[in-house]
């Protein structure tokens, strides 16, 4: 709600009292900011999870939002973004105004500003370092944008932080990553632990850890669940915090925080078998990916072998072809995941793969490296499945799992999944031994 008499916008349920006649509704915080309002200091609507798209948003807007959320406009401008999604700059701005109430540039600017606000509240980092961590090109640029969006300078905002805002981390830089409860963190962590790539990822004592890379400087991040049941805690151990805002976006995607499952829940709730399961497990969501290419390779390796076997083989690939990382052995971390170009040109002979699987990995890596397969593009499901199945030895099952975890596209009803047939006794001719689980 934007309150015209005060110039402030509030979230639903704010304790402040405003006359309804003075309110204007906006679809998101960034739309209210685009109209000139600043965030309420009482309910702090700017701290809520990121904006979500409505069901009527066209795929081109979804594609552009994916790129913005991963920092595309930190390195490029609006015309570049428009060209990447196949639109003119004017048409893309028109679509954004219609569906989001703000231009792509303003949404990217708001993303940087809100992340900087979190660092001002939750850390004691110098303000100059915060500017670069949030993706700003300079301290002067951050000062201008923060005044424009929050109507206060960064130093004034830091003075206004509440006692409970600041996080005291035992080493590293910690920030909160908000989510909407319910969220079943233990179940998500269990899923990720079983599929962790040795040397690249590790799950121990309720914490997910992994190697990350920022501007060519490898480091590590740790992700755990906060006691309040409303936030993840992401702790970064990086030689350079430039682009930390992008790591937060990756964490949100990996843990499936922003997956919109309500339509699926409504559709399945009337089923006599699935309805009760949904009620018993309200916080289950769909895992995504930290690195899209890495996750896709892990899925390809996992075809027709066990989860543990796929993790072991993918760990060998990372160990042999990734970049070694020193100083993280205490967490079981030792290397980054190899690049598309590296795997496209590797023989992969010493990793325990079949000839067919080696050809599949090389072909997929080459397609991603050359842009034939764009893992950042929100394509329609049928197009993506067709493009993936055109590659050597990738079938519909593997293509659909990649679409689900890497692209976040809806999975079609898995009528042919043998594990589900066995569990639900759909087919009396199901095999006596259970098939491999999803990778």
N, C-alpha and C positions, 0 to 999 in steps of 0.2 A: 504494500500500500504506500503510495506517495502522498504525503500530506501537503497540500498546496500552501497552507498558511505558515508552515514552518520550514519547508524545503527539505524535509527529512523523509526517508522511506523506511518502513518497518516490516518485519516478517509477520506471518500469521501468529496470533496469540500474544502479541506484544502487550505488556502491562500498561503502556501509555494509552491515554484516552483521547481519541480524536473523533470529531464529528464526521459521520459517514458522508455528509455532503461535501466535506473538504478532501475526501480521499479519491485517488485515481489508482486503478489497478494496473499492474505491469506483470508481464509473464516471468520476469527474472530480475535479479538485482542489477545486472548490467543494463537492462532496459530502463530501469529507474534512474540509473546513473547517467545514461545517455540523455534522459529528459532533464538532467540538472539537479537531481536530488542526491543527498549524501546519506550514508547509513546511520541509523539510529544507534546511539551509544549505549542504550539500555538493552535492547534485545539482540543487537549485533547480527543482523541478517546477512552481513558480508562473510560471516564465519560458516555459513551453511554449505553443504556439498554443492558442487558445481552445477551449472544450469543443465537441464536435460531437454531433449527435443520432443515435441509432440508427435503423435502418430502420423500427422499429415505433412511433416517436413519432407521435402524431396531428397533423394539420395545425394544430390550434389551438395546440399547443405550439410548432411551428415559427413560426407567425405571431407569437406572444408573444416568442419569442427574437429574431426579427428586430427587433421594436420595442425590446426591451431593448438589443440591440447598437447601436442607433442613438440611445440616450439617452432613451427615452420616460419611464423611471422617474426620470430626473433632474428632470423637470418635472411629473410626475404621480405618483399613488400606485397601489397594487395594485388597488383597486376600479376605478379608471379603466382600467387595463390589461385587467382582466377584462371590463369592459363593451365595450372596443374590439374584443376578439376573440369577443364573444358568449357569455361564460360568467359564472357567478357567481364571486365571489372564492373561496369555499370549494372549488368544483369545479376552478378553475384551480390552486390550491395543491395539491390532491390529484393532479392530473395531473403537475405539476412534481415533486412528491415521488416519484411512481412512476417517472418516466422520467429525471429528472436528479438526484434525491436532495437537492434543496434548493428553497426557495420562490423565486418571482420576485424578491421584494425582496432576498433574500440573494444571488442571482445578480447583480443589479444592484450591490449593495454590494461584492461581490467584484470585479466588473469595475472599479469606481472604485479600489478599494484596490490591485489589481495594477498598474493603470496608474500610480498614484501611486508605487508601489514602483519602477517602471521610471524614472520621472523622478528619484527620489531617487538611484538608482544612476548614471544616464547623464547627468544635467545638474547644473549648479550653481545652478539656479533656487532662489530663496528658498522655504522650506517653505510659507509662506502662499500664494504664487502657485501652487505645486504643488496645493494643496487645491482651488483653483478650476479649474485646468486639468483635473483629474481628475473634475470634476463634483460635488464636495462643496459643501454649502451654507455651511460655515464651517470654520475651522481646528480648532475644538473637535470638530466631528463627525468630521473626518479622524483626529484623534488617538485618539478612542474606537474607531473602526472598525479602524484599523491595529493597535492593541493587541489587539483582539478576534481579528483574523485572523492576525497575525504574532507576537503576544505581545511585541512591542517597540514603543516609541514611534518616530515618524518620524525624530527626530534620532539615535536609536540605530541605526536601519536604515541611515542615511546613513554613519555611522561604520564600519559593517560592509561597505561596498561594496568590491569588489576593484579592484585597479589597472586591470585591463582593462575594467571595467564602464563607466567614464566615457568619453563621446564628446566630442571636442574639435571643435566646428563652427566653420567660418570664416563667421560670421554666421548668425543664425537659431538656432532651438532644434531639436536633432537627437535623435531617438529611434529605437531599433531596433524593427522589426516582424518577428517571428519567422515562419518558414514551415518546412514539412517538405520537405527535398530528396527527389528531384530536382525542380527548378523551372526551366523554360527562360525566364529573364528576358529575354534578347535577343529571342526570338521574340515574347513578349508585348509588349515595347516597340515592336517593328516593327509589330505589329497596331495598337496605340494611336496610333503616329505617323501612320499612313496615314489614320486617322479623327479626328485631333485637330481640334477646332473652333477656327479662327483667332481669336485675341484672348482665348479662354477657356483653351485648352490649348496646350502646345508640347512637343515632344520634340527635344532637342538634346544631342549629346555624351553619350549614354547616360543622360540624366536626363529624367524626365517632370515637367513643371511645369504648374500650373494655378492659376487664381483660385479662392479659396474665400471663404466668408462666415461670420463668427462673430458672432452677436448683432447683425447689422447693420453690422459692421465688416469690410470686404473686406481680404483679404491674399492671400498666395500660399503654396503648398507645393511642395517639390521631393521627388521620390522616385527613389532610385537603388538599386543592388544592392551589398550589403556584400561585402568580399573573402572573408569566411568561407563564402559560399555557403549561409548559413542565415538570413539576415536581409535585409530591405529597410532602407534608411535614409531616414526621413521627416524633412525639415528644414522647419520652419514659420517663416514670416516674417509674423507677425500682430501687430496693435496690441494684441490682447487674447487671451491663451491660454486663456480660459475655454472649456471644451468641446473641448480638444485631443484628448481621448480619443475623441470622435466622429469626428475626422478620421482617426485611426488605423483605426477600424472601416471607414470609407469606402475607405481605401487597401487594406485586406484584401479588400473586396468587389470593387473595381475590378480588382485583379490576380488575382482568382480563387484566392486562397491557400487558402480553406476549402472549395472545391468538392470534393465527394466523388465522384471518378470511378472508384473501384475496381470497383464493380458493372459499369460500362460496359466497363472494360478486361477484366474476366473474361469478359464476354459476347462481346466482339469478338476476343479473343486467339486463338481457335481458327480464325478465318477465315484462309484461305491468303494473302489479299492484305493485309488489315488487321493481322493478327498481327505480321508483320515490321515494319510501319510503327510500331506501338506500341513494339516493342523498340528501334527506331532513335530514337524521340522520347519518351523516358520522362518528360520534364518539361513536356509540353504540358498546359495546363489551359484552362478556359473563362473568358474575360474577363467581368467584371461591369460595374458602373457606379459612378461617384463620386456622381452625382446622378441618381436614377432618372428623373425627368421629363426632364431634359436628354438622357439617353441615348435615351429613347423617342422624343423629337422628332427626334433625329439618325437614328434608324432609319426613322421615317416619311418624312422628307425623302429618304432614300436609296432609296426605292422606284423601280425602273426607271431609275435614272441611275447614273453611275459613282461610285466611292468618292470620288475627288477632287472631282467636281462637288457631291456631297452635302455634303462638308466646307465647300466654298466658300459654298454657299447657307446652311448653318447658321451659318457665321461672320457672314454679313450679318444674319441674324435677331438674333444676339447683339449685334452692333454697333449696330443700329438701336433695339432694344427692351430691351437689358440696361442695367445701371447702370455708367457709366464708372468706371474705376479708374485713379488716377494713380500714377506712380512705378514701374511694372512694365514699361515699354517695352523695357528692355534684355533682357527675356525674351520679348518678343513678346506680352505679355499686356496687355489694355486694358479688359476689361469682364466683369461677371458675366453669367450666363445669365439671360434674362428669366423672370419668375414665371409660374405658371399663369394667374393673373388677367390679367396683362398681355397674354399671347398670346391668351387667350380673347376679349379686347376689341379686338384689333388687326386692321387690314385686311390687313397683310402684302403690300401691293401692290408694294412696291419691292424685293422680295427675289429675284425671278427664279423664282417659283413659279407653277404652273398654278392656275386657278380651283379645280379639284378638290382639289389639294393644300392650298391655303389653307383651304378648308372643312374638310378633314380635321384640320389642325393646330388650328384654332379649336374644332372639335367635341371633339377629344381633350382639349385644354387645359381646356375648360369641364367635361368629365366628371370630370377629375382634381380641378379646383378645387371642385366640388360634392360630391365623394366617391362619385360613381357608379362610377368606376374608382379603386380603392385600390391604389396601387403598392407599398404596404408590407405588404399582406395576402398571405399564402401561401395562395392559393386552389388548388383542384385545376385541372389543366391544361385540362380540357374547359370548365369554368366560365369561366376567364379568357379562353380563345380565343373563346367565345361572346359574352362581354361586349365584347371588343375588336372582333369582327367586326360587332357591332350598330352600330358607329359608321360615319360616312360614309367610304367608300373604303378601309377597312382589311380586307384579306383574310387568309386563313389563314397565308400565308407571313410577312407582316409581324407578325401576332399571335404566331406561334411564335417569331420572333426576339426580340420584346419579352419573351415568357415566359422565354426562355433567358437573355438578358443582364440584364434588369431584375429579374426575379423569381427567377432561378436554378432554374426548373422544367425537368425533363427534356424535351428536344426529341424528338418522335416521329420514326420513320424517315422521312427526307425523300424519299419515292419520287418526288415530282413535281419535285424540284429539277433544272432543266435543266443546270446546270453539272456536277452529279454524274453525270447521265446521260451527258453528253459525255465526261467524264474516264474513266468506267468502261465506256463503250460499252454501257450497258444498253439503250439504244434506238437502232436503226439510223437512225431518222428525226430524230435530234437536229439542231438548226440548225447551219449551217456556221460561223457566228460565235458565239463564246462569249457567253452572257448575262452580265448584270451580276453581280459577286460580292456576297456578303452585306454589308449596310451595317455 
